[in-house]
Amino acid sequence: MGVRGTAWSPETRLYADGVVLGARGEPVTVPPHSAAERVPGTGLAGPEDAPPGAAAAAPDAVAEERAALARACLPGIGTRWEGMARTALVDIRTLMFRGGAADGAMVAASSPHWRYVWPRDASYCAVALHLCGLGDEAARVLDYLARVLPRDRPWDARYLPDGSGRVPDARGVQLDGAGWVLWAVWHWAGGAARRATVEGGGGRRAKRAVAVAGEPAWRRIEPLARAALAIVLDALADGAEPGLPRPSSDYWEKRTPAVTLGAAAPLLLGARCAADLFRGRDGAAADSAAAAAAALDRGIERRFAPLGHPRDPETPGLDASVAFLLPPFAPERSGPHASWLRAVAALRTGNGGVRPGENWPDPVTAWTPQVSLFALTAACSGERALAEELLDWLEARRTRLGSLPEKVTSDGRPAAVAPLALTGATVLAALAALEGRALPTPPARLPPPSAEAPRAAGPPSPAEGGPRWPP
């Protein structure tokens, strides 16, 4: 069965073969090494050896699940990665709670200790769902993130999936969540506009359709965009150094007294997305976001670039977070690209994968979120051979049910939880980029702001449908 490890020690145990849809719309774990199977093209368990709590594979349920997959614009069709892509999309949809107060809760995985909603992971999944043409499902994920946002602070690291807004532990705030949420909102809002254009036809008629059909979509997500922008501005205003936010834990899930690239770069991404979102809708908010983006860009260049873009300037070491400064998150630049190439080489593990960073305590276990992240940035940065190599590596290390695990042991076996939603979402984005429909990059150069320093975005009051944060 292997050894149960931690983030800081080698992991050799596999916690699940995959996930199936539960009878109440929740994900149900398929135990490792079981005989359970899924009905092809669905997240439903087959009638034999189904795990307890699994939904019945009734003919209408099977037809509904297959119809959802059929209407998706799945990347990777006709390639050697088609099966991985199809399973990844089914897994993401199966990991999202359906109905009731929990509707739209996108959990990282179905196993205990991962059965929570991380704003970061959920945002990646919303982008992947939108990329696959499932905009309505992406919107449900964003609606859930809006519902759990606290009244008095930014998003916490993770939330219970019951819609209560409660957290499972005291990990506290992780500021990067606001940046990733803004990225997902920016993609969804652009997708809503493009869908309206398609529905309206071509020429002038299409422009009128966007104006009419796009605004209701914008009103739906405007409070979330304003709340997330307010978090970015507040974090930057409280920073100890010009152009950098206050310290916060990031994707390492570890408290730190220093500002990390893993927090600063997603906030830069979010500020750029917000500036583009509010342009033409709210000049003051757009100016605030553009000023914040310019300040963050200067702060990152001053503090991280001279050291080769480490995660933590106080303890330099190459890190996967440099990828957040490359497409599709930021325009191509020679400095970050060179640092990223060095990181790809330095973070390789003996099994061919990559680990999160040079300072990561476990040097032998590969982490699939970082492998898929490097595959995505490679695909979007013209490094096609590397992207294909990393996708092949992931393809060869799936579980018995075809799911992508969180980790891979030193001897190449899948370990920890499976499926991991974040890895599946990033793989789908990488495959889309390889076939020529890469995610757009938020613009870095925007109209000059009307003030030097970032200022409040002026969210509407709750009575006007505004966000709950700040109160």
N, C-alpha and C positions, 0 to 999 in steps of 0.2 A: 504493500500500500504506500510505502514511501514515508518520508519524514515531513511533519508539519513545520514549516519554517516561518520566518517573518520577513518584513521588508529588508531586514538587515542581515539575514543569514540564509544559506542555501535552502531552497524549497524543492522537495522531490515528490510530494504527494499531490495527486490529482483529486480535486473535490467534487467534480461533476463531469459527466460526459456531454451534457447539454441541458436544454430547457424545453419545456412544453407549456402550452397554454392551460391555465387552471380553470376549474369549473366556474369560478367567480370572476374571471377576467384577470387573474393574477398569474405571474410566472411560477411554474413548479419545476423544481430541480430533478434532473435525471441522474441518479447516483452513478458513480464511476463503476465501470466494468459490469453494468447491468445488461439485461437482454432487451430493454425497452427500445423501441424504434419510433420514428415519427412518420406520419402519413406524408408521402412525398409532396413537396410544394407547399407545405403547411407547417405551423407550429403545433399541430395537434398530435397527441400520442396515438400510436396504433392500438387496436383493441387488446392485444396480448401484451402482458407484462407492463401495463401502464403504471406509472408511479401513483401513489395515493394522492387524491385531489385533482387529478388531471381531468380536463374537459373531455366529454364524450366526442368521438369523431363521427358525429351524425352527418349524413349526406349534405344537409344544408350548410352546416358549419364548414365542412371540407370545401364546398363550392365557394363559400364566402371568402375563405382564406386564399384559395387559389385565384379568385378574381382580383383580390388586392395585389397579389404578386404579379398577375398578368398585366395590370394597368400601370405598374411601376416601370420607369425608364431605367432598367437595371444596367449598370456598366459591366463591361467584361464579357458580354455575350459573344460567343464564338471564339473565345480565347481559352487558354489552358487554366485560367482562373475563374471560369464561369461558375463552377460548382461552389467555390469559396465565396464568390459574390452573392449567389443566390441564398446560400445558408446564412451569410452575415446579415442580409436584409431580413430574412425570416426570424433570425435570432433577435435582432433589434426590435422588431414589432412584437415579438413574444415577451420581451423583457419590459414592455410598456404596459402599465396597468390600464384596464379598460372599464370605464363606468364608475359612477359614484364619486365620492369625495377624492378618491385616489386617481381619477381619470387623468391620464397624461403623465403619471409618475414614471419616469424612465430610470429604472434602477441599474446600477453598474453591472450587477450579476444577480443570480437568484439565490446564491448560497448565503448563509448567515455571515454577518460582518461585511458583506458587500451588498446586501439587499437594501440599499439606501440610494437616495438621489443626490448625486454630486452635481451642482450647477455646471461645472466644467464638462463632465462626461455627457450630461444631458444636452448641453449646447452642441457638442459634436454630433450627437445623434439627430438633433433637430436639423442640422445642416445636411447630414446624409439623407434623411428622409425627404427633405426639400429637393436635394440633388436628384433623387430617384423619382421625382414627380409626385410625391405624397405630401403635398403642402398642408392638407388638412390635419394629418397626423403630426407633422412638425409643429403646427400651431397649437395643438393640444399639449405638447411638451412645453412650449413657451408659456401657455396659460398656467400650467402647473407651477413653473418657476416664479411667475408673478404672484400666485396665491400664497406661496410659502415665504416670500420676502418679508423679513421682520419690519415692524414699524419704526424701530429705533436704531438699526444698524444694517450693514451690508449682509449679504448672504453668508451663512455659516458654511463650513466645509461640506456638510452633507445633511440630509433630512430623512426622516421616516417617510415611507411612501403612502401614508394614510391621509395625506392632505391637511394634517393638523398644524403643520409648520414646526413641529417638535423635532429636536435633534437627538441622536442616539448617545452622544458623549460630549465632552467639553473640548473638542478640537478647536472650536472658536471660528472666527472669521477668516476666510481666505479671499483676499481682495481680487485675485485673478478671475474669480467667477464673474464679476461685473464685465470684464473685458470679453470673456467668452460669450456671455449672454448677448452683449451688443453685437458681436460678430454673427451670432445666430439670427438675431432680429434683423440685422442688415440683409442677410441672405434671404430671409423669408419675405421681407418687405419688397425687395427687388423681384423676387419670384412672383409675388402677388401682382405686381405691375406688369411683368412679362406675360402672366396668364391672362390678364385683362386685355393686353395687346393682341394676343392670339385669338381670343374670343371676339374681338372687335373687327378683325380683318386687317387690311393694310391701309397705308396712307393716312389721310386726315381722320378717317373713321377710327383707326386704331388709336390715335392720340386722344380723341374724345373718350374712347372706352377706358383708357387708363385714368383719365381725370375723373370719370364717374365711378368706375369699379375699384380704382386704387384707393380712394379716400376712405371708404368703409374699412378696408383692410388696415390702413394706416391708423385709423382711430382705435382699432382693436389692440394694436401693439404700442401705440404712442405712450401710454402711462408706463409700460415696462421699459421702453427706451429712455424716457426721462429719468426714471428711478435709477437705472444702471449708470446713466451719465452723471447723475448727482453723486453716486458712489465714487466714480473715477475722479471727479473734481475735488471731492472732499479728501480722498486719499492723497492727492497731489498737494493740496493746500496744507495738509498736516505733515508733509515730508520734512525731514531734517536737512536735506540738501535740495538746492534748486533743481527742478526738473525730475525729481524722483519721488515716488510715493513713500508713505510710512512703511516700515517693515511689516511683512505678512508672510505666513507660510504659503507655499505654492504646491505644485504637483508632487513634490517630495513628501507632502503631508507631515512636515516636521517643523516645529516652531524654530524661528531664527531671529536673532537680534539685528540682522543686516538686511538691507534691501537686496532682493535677488532678481536676476534676469527673468526667472520663472514667474515673477509677479509683475515686474515693470513692463516686459514686452507685451503680455496680453492686455494690459491697461492702455498701452500705446495703440494696439490694434483696436480696442474698443473706442478710444477717443477718435480715431480716424473714421471708424464706422459711424459714430454718432454725428460727426461733422457732415458726413455725406447724407445721412438720414434726415437731418434737420435743415439742410440747405434747401431754400425755397419754401420752407414751411415755418421756420422760426429762426430769424436772423441772429437773435441774441444767443440762443442755444447752440446754433451752428458755430458762431464766433467763439463761444466758450470752449466747445469741443476742439475746434481747430487750434486755439491757443494752447490747450492742454496737450494735444498731440505734438505741437512744435516743441513745447517744453520737455515732454518726455523723450522725444527724439534727441534733443540736445543733451539731456541728462544721461541717457544710455550711451551716447557717443563719448561723453566725457568720462564716465565712470567705468564702463565695461569694455569699450572698443580697444583702448590701449593695452588691455591685458588679454586680448584674444577672445573676448566675450565669454567669460566664465559665468557660472550661475551666481557665485558669491565672490565679489572682489576681495573680501577679507581672507578667503581661503581659495585662491585661484585653482581652477581645474576645469577642463573642457566638459561640456554638459550638453544634453539634448535640447535644452531650452534655447540654444542659439537658433534652432530651426524656426522659432517664432518670429525671427527677423528676416525670414525668407518667404517667397511666394509659397502658398497663397495668402499668407498673413501680412506680408509687407512687400514692397517693390524690391526687385533684385538689386543688391549692392555687392561690390567686390569684397569689402571687408568682412561682413557677416558670412558671405559665401565661402571665403577662404577659411574662416574659423569653423564653419560647418563641415567642410571637407576634412579638416584635421580631427574634428570630433568624431566623425564617422569611423575613421581609422582607429582613434584612441579608445573608443568605447566598445570595440568588438570583443565579444567573448569567445572562448574556445570552441563553442558549439556553432559559431557563425552568426549569432545574433548580436544584439547590442544591449548594454546596460544603461541606466539613466545618466550616469556621470562618472567622471574619474574619481570623485570623492565618495561614490556610492560604496557602502561597506561590503556588499556581496559581489565579488568580482567574477563569479562563474555562472550565475543565473542570468539568462536573457529575459528581457521584459518586452512583450509584444506591443504595448502601446508605443514604446520608443522605436521599435523596428518599423511599425506601420507609419509613424510620424516621419521617419527618415525616408521611407518609400514615397510618402506624399510630397515632401519637399523636393526629393529627387525628381519625381515626375513633373513637378511644376517649375523646376529650375533647369530643365534640359539635360538632366543626368539620367537618361532613360535606361541605360544598362544597369545602373545601380538600383533603380526602382524595380526593374524586372527581377534582379537577383534577390532583393529583399522580399518581394511578393512570392517568389518561388520558395524561399525559405519558410515563409508563413504557411503556404499551401501544404508543405510537406510535414507540418507539425500540428495539424488539427487533431481533434479528438475523434473517437470512434463515430460519433454522430456528425462529424464535419465542422464542429464549432472551434472558434479560435480561443485558445486559452490565454490567461494572463501572463504566464511565465513558461519558460522552457528550461529544463534541467541541463546540467553540464553535459550529460550524455544524449541530449536531444529529444527528451520525452516531454509531452505537454504536462504542465503542473499548475497547481492552485485552481482558481475558478475557471469555468468555461460554460457558456461563452462570456467574454468580456465585451460589453457594448462599445466601449471606447475604441478598442482595436477594430471591431467590425466596421464602425462608422468611418474610421480613418482609411481602412482598406478600400471601402467603396469610393471614397473621394480620390484615392490614389489611382484606382482603376479608371475612374472617369477622366482624370487628367491624362492618362496614357492614351485614351482613345480620342483625345482632342477636345474635350469639354472640361477643361480645368476650372476650378472655382475662381471667380473673379477676385482680384486683389483690391482692397479699399484704397482709394487715391491718397497719396501722401501729400500732394500739393493741392491746396484748396485756396479759395479767395482769402486774402489776408484778413485776420481778425481785426475788429475795431478797437481792441484793447490788448495791452501786452500780457496781462496776467489773466489766468482762467477765473471765471466768475460763475456764480450760480446759474443754472440753466432755466430757472423760473418755471418749475413744474406747476400745473394747474392744481387747484385745491381738490380734496377728495370729493366735494360736492359736484365739481366739474368733471369727475371721472379721472382725477389725477392719481398718481401712485401713493402708496402708503409710506414710502421712505423718500426723503426725510419727512417726519410728521408735520 
